[in-house]
Amino acid sequence: MVKGFTLWFTGLSGAGKSTLANLVAEELRGRGHRVEVLDGDEVRTNLSKGLGFSKEDRDTNIRRIGYVCKLLARNGVIAISAAISPYREIREEVRAQHDNFFEVYVKCPLEKLVERDVKGLYYRALKGEIDRFTGVSDPYEEPFSPELVIESHRESPEQSLRRLLEILQQAGLIFSASSLDAADID
């Protein structure tokens, strides 16, 4: 029986968290794992509606995501969170509540994020038109010791996915693609 765990993607808006979360979810489902993705934008719409962007509201949002991930993981699901989660202290609080927590910092320089930003949010934030924009007018605290750092401006999503899967396999958290056995999936 495979144990569930929380796979926590953190990083600035546009760094590639959701892209990687969805790629790894698809791959893991194909390997027979039970997987759920909690995307930060979707959670804000459905679970945290009404919360703003103050530090307190952001912390509440991350606590909610962490709680749902914990429930899923303890029931044998790989819970994948793809949320900015800007504050180190609250990420560490969430980590402490999980038996198996794997943090992936998706790192990308601001100038690349501005280039990638099809909605123009960074441009507007840099002009002062958007208040409390993480990484511009609100802080993002990099993790001190994530299990993996992905520099999304240096490698393709597919390359990042391969590295992530290899590390998860080495840690014994997931099935290898070649070792699928019906007895392991129960």
C-alpha positions, 0 to 999 in steps of 0.5 A: 500500500502506497502512503499519501503525501503532500507535494507543495509547489511554491513560487511567484505568480507565473513561475510554473507551479500549476503547469508542473502540478498538472504535469506531475498529476497526469503522470502519477495518475497514469502510474496508478496513484490517487492524486488531487491538485489544489490550485491556488486560483481555484481554491481562492474561488471555491474554498477561500472566497471572500478572503483578500490579500492581507497577510492574515488572509493569505495565511488563512488561505494557505492553512486551508489548503494545507488542511485539505492536503493533510486530509487527502494525504492521510487517506492515501492520496497524493495531494498537490498544492500549487499556490504562491504561499509567500510566507515562510513561517506559514509554509513551515507551519503547514509542513509540521502538520504533515507526516510526508511533505515534499516542498518544491520551490519553482524559482524564476527571476522577476524579469522573466516573469514579466516577459511571460505575463500574458495578463500584464499583472506584473507590469501593472504592479510595477507601475503601482496599479495593483496593490499587494502584488507578491514579489513586487509590492508584497514580499515573497520569502524563499524557502530555506530548504525545500526538497527540490528547487526548479529554476523554470527559466533554465529548463523546460517543464518536461525536464523539471518533471523528469527531475521531480519524478526521479527524486520522488521515486528515490525518496520512495514516495511514488511508483516507478513507471516500470514497477507497476504492480496491482498489489502495490496499488491497493 
